[in-house]
Amino acid sequence: MDSLRITGIRAWGRHGILPEEHQNAQPYIVDITLFLDLSKAGENNSITDTVDYGQVANLVASVIEHSTSDLIEALAQQIASTVLQISKIRRVIVTVHKPHAPLKIPFADVSTTIERSRIAHDSGEDEINDDASELKSNDHGVVQSSIHSDRSHDHQQSQSRPRVHRAIISMGGNLGNVRRAMREAIVAMDGITGNQVMGISPLYRTTPWGMDDHAPDFYNAIVELDTLLDAPGLLKALQLIEAAHGRSHAVHWGSRPLDLDIIDFDHQVSDDPSLTLPHPRAWQRAFVLAPLADLEPDAVLPGEHGGKVADLLAACPDKDTVRRVSDEWIVNGGSEEE
């Protein structure tokens, strides 16, 4: 299998068994080797046939910076699990270096290396595993591949196949090259195992509300996503993508490079404070309603303030603060400024 290697990814994190290691950040260095099929990328010269190594490096740095663990082995495992969410990657080798480990004798480096991979199961789903060549044996001791194509099992497989959920994701940002960040985020969402982007709205430009007068305008769009993840799992994946683009949730209202919000998930209604569904303010936000109405003219938001999206938009007091700027921003990129 082909491979792509990134070495010397540096970030500061709080990992260790000592209390002060969780309080005071120290540098970590990660080397990662990705195993995947690069034949189409070589033939087509297209990034869609490979993985964006910049995105991978940002994901690695995000895990280092935004998680805590006692052991670098656990940190390496979390990095491997995160990177393996990108469906094209079949196997990874992760080395975590801790050059400032609190040893009392002179040393050059402390590191750990792990290897993790996917295996295919009868259900057709991928699972992370630490054995790149796992096989299993049947009751008679005969070794058999973990992938079967016997059509006689189709009905049984369909019974165990996980449910596909439909999610509506709002995208936005107003710092840096937002349009590029949004395009990269869509690629990242589509690359997560079990996800498939089903629709992308036109791009909107939105006047900031409740912010400094000099704050730049936002770009906004809506993505329709099929996913095998549950709602909390999808939220975690989106937060990792945000973090890879420099988004911090320390400031709730303010400028940001990338913002990803779950607006609707299977029309569920939930007041869970960690993930309220539908998004509690979607019904009064023109930058959500306008692109969603473009993408799905008959879309409906559930809940107490719900209703047909087109009607909610017509009654929205800030509908004049948004303007549609591009229908083809995904296809050809276009100018980063309109």
C-alpha positions in Angstrom: 0.0 0.0 0.0 1.2 3.5 -0.7 2.1 5.9 2.1 2.4 9.6 2.9 4.6 10.7 5.8 4.6 13.9 7.8 7.4 14.4 10.3 8.1 17.0 13.0 4.5 18.2 13.7 5.0 20.5 16.7 2.4 21.7 19.2 2.1 22.4 22.9 0.0 20.3 25.1 -0.8 19.2 28.7 -0.2 15.5 29.0 1.5 13.6 31.8 1.0 11.9 35.1 2.3 14.8 37.2 -0.2 17.6 38.2 2.0 20.3 36.9 2.1 18.7 33.5 -1.7 19.2 33.2 -1.2 22.8 34.2 1.8 23.9 32.2 2.0 23.2 28.5 5.1 21.6 27.0 6.1 20.9 23.4 5.3 17.6 21.7 6.5 16.4 18.3 4.6 13.9 16.2 5.6 11.9 13.1 2.8 10.2 11.3 2.8 7.8 8.3 -0.5 7.4 6.4 -1.2 4.3 4.3 -3.7 4.7 1.5 -4.1 4.0 -2.2 -2.5 6.9 -4.1 -2.8 5.4 -7.6 -5.8 7.6 -8.7 -4.0 10.7 -7.3 -1.0 9.9 -9.4 -3.1 9.4 -12.5 -5.5 12.3 -12.1 -3.3 14.9 -10.4 -6.3 15.7 -8.2 -6.3 16.4 -4.4 -9.7 14.7 -4.2 -8.0 11.4 -4.8 -5.6 11.8 -1.9 -5.7 13.3 1.6 -4.9 16.9 2.4 -1.7 16.6 4.5 -2.2 20.1 5.8 -5.6 19.0 7.2 -4.0 16.0 8.8 -1.2 18.1 10.4 -3.8 20.5 11.8 -5.9 17.6 13.2 -2.8 16.2 14.9 -1.9 19.6 16.4 -5.5 20.0 17.5 -5.5 16.7 19.4 -2.3 17.7 21.2 -3.5 21.1 22.1 -7.2 20.4 23.0 -7.0 17.0 24.8 -5.3 15.9 28.0 -4.0 12.4 28.9 -1.7 10.9 31.5 0.3 8.8 29.0 1.8 9.6 25.6 0.6 6.2 24.6 -3.0 7.5 25.1 -2.2 10.6 23.2 -0.8 8.6 20.3 -4.0 6.4 20.3 -6.2 9.5 20.2 -4.2 10.9 17.3 -4.5 7.6 15.4 -8.3 7.4 16.1 -8.8 10.9 14.9 -6.8 10.6 11.7 -8.5 7.3 10.9 -11.8 9.1 10.7 -10.6 10.2 7.2 -12.0 7.3 5.1 -9.2 7.1 2.5 -6.7 6.3 5.2 -6.4 2.6 5.9 -3.6 2.5 8.4 -1.4 4.9 10.4 1.9 4.8 12.3 2.1 7.5 14.9 5.2 8.4 16.9 4.8 10.9 19.7 8.0 12.6 21.0 8.1 14.2 24.5 11.5 16.0 24.5 10.9 17.8 27.8 9.7 14.8 29.8 10.4 15.3 33.5 13.4 13.0 33.9 16.1 13.6 36.5 18.9 12.4 34.3 20.2 13.8 31.0 18.3 12.4 28.0 17.7 13.3 24.3 14.1 12.2 23.8 11.2 10.1 25.0 8.9 8.7 22.4 6.3 6.0 21.7 5.2 4.5 18.4 1.9 2.8 17.7 0.3 1.3 14.5 -3.4 1.3 14.0 -5.6 0.3 11.1 -9.1 -0.4 9.8 -10.6 -3.8 9.3 -13.7 -4.5 7.2 -16.5 -6.4 8.9 -19.5 -8.4 7.6 -21.7 -5.4 8.2 -19.8 -3.4 5.7 -18.6 -1.0 8.3 -15.0 -0.1 9.1 -13.5 -0.3 12.6 -10.2 0.9 14.0 -7.9 -2.0 15.0 -4.3 -2.4 16.0 -3.7 -5.3 13.7 -3.3 -4.4 10.0 -3.8 -8.0 8.8 -6.5 -9.4 11.1 -8.1 -12.6 10.0 -10.7 -14.7 11.9 -11.4 -18.4 12.0 -14.7 -20.2 11.9 -16.0 -23.0 14.1 -13.9 -25.5 12.1 -10.7 -23.7 12.6 -10.5 -22.6 8.9 -9.0 -19.1 8.5 -11.2 -16.8 6.5 -11.1 -13.2 5.4 -13.1 -10.8 7.5 -14.8 -9.5 4.2 -17.5 -11.6 2.7 -19.4 -11.1 -0.6 -21.9 -13.9 -0.3 -25.2 -12.5 -1.4 -27.1 -15.0 0.7 -26.1 -13.0 3.7 -27.5 -9.7 2.3 -30.7 -9.9 4.4 -28.9 -10.6 7.6 -26.4 -7.8 6.9 -29.3 -5.3 6.3 -30.7 -6.2 9.7 -27.5 -5.2 11.4 -26.6 -2.2 9.2 -26.6 1.0 11.3 -29.1 3.7 10.6 -28.3 6.6 8.3 -29.0 10.0 9.8 -29.7 13.2 8.0 -28.0 16.4 9.4 -28.1 20.0 8.4 -24.9 21.8 9.1 -24.4 25.6 9.1 -21.0 26.9 8.1 -19.6 30.4 8.6 -16.6 32.5 9.4 -15.1 35.9 9.0 -11.3 35.6 9.7 -8.7 34.7 7.2 -9.5 32.8 4.0 -12.9 31.7 5.0 -14.1 30.4 1.7 -11.1 28.1 1.5 -11.6 27.0 5.1 -15.2 26.2 4.4 -14.3 24.2 1.2 -11.7 22.3 3.2 -14.2 21.6 6.0 -16.7 20.1 3.5 -13.9 17.8 2.2 -13.1 16.9 5.8 -16.8 16.2 6.7 -17.2 14.0 3.6 -14.0 12.2 4.4 -15.2 10.9 7.8 -16.1 7.3 7.7 -19.9 6.9 7.4 -20.4 10.5 6.2 -21.6 11.6 2.8 -22.3 15.2 1.8 -25.6 15.3 0.0 -26.0 18.9 -0.8 -24.3 22.3 -0.5 -26.1 25.6 -0.6 -25.0 28.8 -2.4 -22.6 31.1 -0.6 -24.0 34.1 1.4 -22.3 37.1 2.8 -23.6 38.4 6.1 -23.2 41.7 7.9 -22.0 41.0 11.5 -24.5 41.5 14.3 -23.7 42.5 17.8 -20.0 42.9 17.1 -17.4 45.6 16.7 -18.2 48.0 13.9 -14.9 47.1 12.2 -15.6 43.3 12.3 -15.4 41.8 8.8 -18.4 40.3 7.1 -19.2 36.6 7.5 -19.5 34.1 4.8 -22.2 31.5 5.3 -23.5 28.3 3.7 -25.5 25.1 4.6 -24.4 21.5 4.1 -26.8 18.6 4.0 -25.1 15.5 5.3 -25.9 11.8 5.6 -24.0 10.2 8.5 -23.7 7.0 10.5 -22.6 9.0 13.5 -25.1 9.8 16.3 -25.6 13.5 17.1 -22.9 13.7 19.9 -20.4 11.9 17.7 -21.1 14.2 14.8 -20.7 17.3 17.1 -17.3 16.0 18.3 -16.1 15.4 14.7 -17.2 18.9 13.7 -15.4 20.5 16.7 -12.2 18.7 15.6 -12.6 20.2 12.1 -13.1 23.6 13.6 -10.1 23.2 15.9 -8.0 22.2 12.9 -8.8 25.6 11.4 -7.9 27.5 14.5 -11.4 27.9 16.0 -11.5 28.4 19.8 -14.7 28.2 21.8 -13.3 30.4 24.5 -15.1 33.4 23.0 -18.7 32.6 22.3 -19.6 35.8 20.4 -16.9 37.1 18.1 -15.0 36.8 14.9 -13.9 33.3 14.0 -12.1 31.5 11.1 -14.7 28.7 10.9 -17.9 27.8 12.7 -19.8 24.6 12.2 -23.2 24.2 13.9 -25.7 21.3 13.8 -29.0 23.0 12.8 -31.1 19.8 12.5 -30.5 16.1 13.1 -33.3 13.8 11.9 -35.9 16.4 13.0 -35.1 15.6 16.6 -36.2 17.9 19.4 -33.9 18.0 22.4 -33.1 20.5 25.1 -29.8 18.8 26.1 -27.5 21.8 26.9 -24.6 20.1 25.3 -26.4 19.9 22.0 -29.9 21.5 21.7 -31.9 20.3 18.7 -32.9 22.0 16.5 -30.3 24.8 17.0 -32.1 27.1 19.4 -31.6 30.3 17.4 -31.8 28.9 13.8 -35.4 30.1 13.4 -34.3 33.7 13.7 -31.1 33.7 11.8 -31.3 34.8 8.2 -27.7 33.5 7.5 -29.1 30.0 8.3 -32.5 30.3 6.8 -31.6 31.9 3.5 -29.1 29.3 2.3 -31.2 26.4 3.7 -34.2 27.7 1.8 -32.1 27.8 -1.4 -30.9 24.2 -0.8 -34.3 22.8 0.2 -37.2 25.1 -0.7 -39.7 22.9 1.2 -37.4 22.5 4.3 -39.1 22.6 7.7 -37.5 23.2 11.1 -39.1 21.2 14.0 -39.7 22.4 17.5 -41.5 25.2 19.3 -40.3 28.0 17.0 -40.3 25.7 13.9 -42.1 25.9 10.7 -41.5 26.1 7.0 -38.0 27.6 6.5 -39.2 29.9 3.7 -41.9 31.4 6.0 -39.5 31.8 8.9 -37.1 33.7 6.5 -39.9 36.0 5.3 -40.6 36.9 8.9 -36.9 37.2 9.9 -36.1 40.8 11.0 -32.5 40.5 9.8 -33.2 39.1 6.3 -31.8 42.2 4.7 -28.3 41.6 6.3 -27.6 38.6 4.0 -26.9 38.5 0.3 -26.2 35.6 -2.0 -22.8 36.0 -3.6 -22.0 32.7 -5.4 -23.8 29.6 -6.6 -20.6 27.9 -7.8 -18.2 28.6 -5.0 -17.5 24.9 -4.4 -16.9 24.0 -8.1 -14.4 26.7 -9.2 -13.5 28.5 -6.0 -13.8 31.9 -7.6 -12.6 35.1 -6.1 -12.1 35.1 -2.4 -13.7 38.5 -2.2 -17.0 39.6 -3.8 
